[in-house]
Structures are given as C-alpha cells and as structure tokens.
C-alpha cells in the first residue's frame, strides 16, 4: 500500500518493516476521562507517571517475545492489582496463559528485584530460599528411597 504521510492530518502504523498501514483516531478526551482527573495533576506528576510506564514497558518487553512479555505483564498485574484478574489464583493464571506456576512466581520475584518495588502476595527472598531448600531435600529423600 503506497500512502503519502501528512504529519498534520494523518497517523500511520507499521505491520512489518516497510508496510505502512492507516490507523484510527481515538477520542483523547474520553481516554483522559477514563483515566481520571489527570489534567488536574501537575505536569511533573504526569511526567513521572509516564516515565514509570516507560520503565514498566522496558521491563516487560526486554526480550521481544510475546510469551515472555505476557508472563511478566501477568505477574505485574497479579502482584499489583490482583483484583483485576477475577479472583484467579496464581496456578489458575499460569495455566490460562500457558505457563507453569514457577515461571509466574519467578517473574514476580524478578519484577520486585528489577523494579525495586514490593508486590503483594509474594514471599520474601528468605522464604523462597527456604522453600527451594525444602523442595531439594524432599527430592533427594525420594531419590534415595527409590
């Protein structure tokens, strides 16, 4: 599709390198209304919020793999706003996105460490280490018994 881009009146997007596609306008006023009273916030607060979102996107998309990004995004959502997940447990969420619970748990821990934030319903590093040690000990006992 050949399309002349007019910076004043047009928007473009890309499906693949070199393939320009037309995009659709959206009502920015409605977006702002749904986000809340953001226009009443000082400019520096909005700039900080935008920077935080940017950092979260970089974390989620550090590897350009949709599955990895989905696991990281799901882990962030589970840790920050579990109420948005319709009461799903961590194993249910993992199964629904096609991951194992361990991947989701590890991603939660990486989120905390990388972003320097404490997420809800995530054990401490000491607790995770204790659980890992107990699992290794249990595995060794089963192996010896066999």
C-alpha positions in Angstrom: 0.0 0.0 0.0 1.5 3.3 -1.0 0.4 6.1 1.2 1.6 9.7 1.5 2.0 10.6 5.1 0.7 14.0 6.1 2.0 14.8 9.6 -0.8 17.3 10.3 -3.8 15.2 9.4 -2.7 11.5 9.4 -1.5 8.7 11.6 0.5 5.7 10.5 1.4 2.4 11.9 3.5 -0.5 10.7 2.6 -4.1 10.3 6.0 -5.1 9.1 9.1 -3.2 8.2 8.2 -1.0 5.2 4.5 -1.8 5.3 2.6 1.3 6.2 -1.0 1.0 7.4 -3.6 3.5 8.3 -4.5 3.8 11.9 -7.7 5.1 13.5 -8.1 8.3 15.5 -9.5 8.0 19.0 -11.1 10.4 21.3 -8.3 11.6 23.6 -10.9 13.4 25.9 -12.6 10.1 26.5 -9.2 8.4 27.3 -8.4 11.2 29.8 -11.9 10.9 31.4 -11.5 7.2 31.9 -8.0 7.6 33.4 -9.5 10.1 35.9 -8.6 13.7 36.6 -5.1 13.5 35.1 -5.4 17.0 33.7 -5.6 18.4 37.2 -2.3 16.8 38.2 0.9 18.9 38.0 2.9 18.4 34.8 5.8 16.9 36.8 3.5 14.2 38.3 2.2 13.3 34.8 5.9 13.2 33.5 6.8 10.9 36.4 3.9 8.6 35.7 4.9 8.5 32.0 8.4 7.6 33.0 7.2 4.8 35.3 5.1 3.4 32.5 8.0 3.6 30.2 10.2 1.6 32.7 7.5 -1.0 33.1 7.2 -1.4 29.3 11.0 -1.8 29.0 10.9 -4.4 31.8 8.0 -6.3 30.2 9.5 -6.2 26.6 13.2 -6.6 27.5 13.1 -9.8 25.4 10.9 -9.3 22.3 9.0 -12.5 22.9 5.2 -12.3 23.3 5.0 -15.3 25.7 7.7 -13.8 28.0 6.1 -10.4 27.9 2.7 -12.0 28.7 4.2 -13.8 31.7 5.8 -10.6 33.0 2.7 -8.5 32.4 0.5 -11.1 34.2 3.0 -11.3 37.1 2.9 -7.5 37.5 -0.9 -7.4 37.3 -1.1 -10.3 39.9 1.3 -8.5 42.2 -0.1 -5.0 41.9 -3.8 -5.3 41.1 -4.9 -8.9 41.7 -8.5 -7.7 41.9 -8.4 -7.1 38.1 -7.9 -10.9 37.5 -11.3 -12.0 38.5 -10.2 -13.9 41.6 -7.8 -16.2 39.7 -5.2 -17.9 41.8 -1.6 -17.9 40.7 -1.8 -21.5 39.4 -5.0 -20.7 37.5 -3.5 -17.6 35.9 -0.4 -19.5 34.9 -2.4 -22.3 33.3 -4.6 -19.8 31.5 -1.6 -18.0 29.9 0.1 -21.3 29.0 2.9 -21.1 31.6 3.8 -23.0 34.7 3.3 -21.6 38.2 7.1 -21.5 38.7 7.5 -19.2 35.7 4.9 -16.8 37.1 6.5 -16.9 40.6 10.0 -16.3 39.2 8.7 -13.4 37.2 7.1 -11.9 40.3 10.4 -12.1 42.1 12.3 -10.6 39.1 9.8 -7.8 39.0 10.4 -6.9 42.6 14.2 -7.1 42.2 14.5 -5.3 38.9 11.9 -2.6 39.6 12.7 -2.2 43.3 9.1 -2.5 44.3 7.4 -4.8 46.8 4.5 -6.7 45.2 1.6 -8.1 47.2 1.3 -11.8 47.9 4.9 -12.5 47.1 7.1 -14.2 49.7 10.4 -12.8 50.9 13.6 -14.0 49.3 14.4 -15.8 52.5 11.1 -17.6 52.3 11.7 -18.5 48.6 15.1 -19.8 49.6 13.7 -21.9 52.4 11.0 -23.3 50.1 13.7 -24.2 47.5 15.9 -25.9 50.1 12.9 -27.9 51.3 12.0 -29.0 47.8 15.6 -30.1 47.1 15.7 -32.0 50.3 12.4 -33.7 49.6 13.6 -34.6 46.1 16.8 -36.1 47.4 14.8 -38.2 50.0 12.5 -39.5 47.3 15.5 -40.3 45.1 17.3 -42.2 47.8 14.1 -44.1 48.7 13.8 -45.3 45.1 
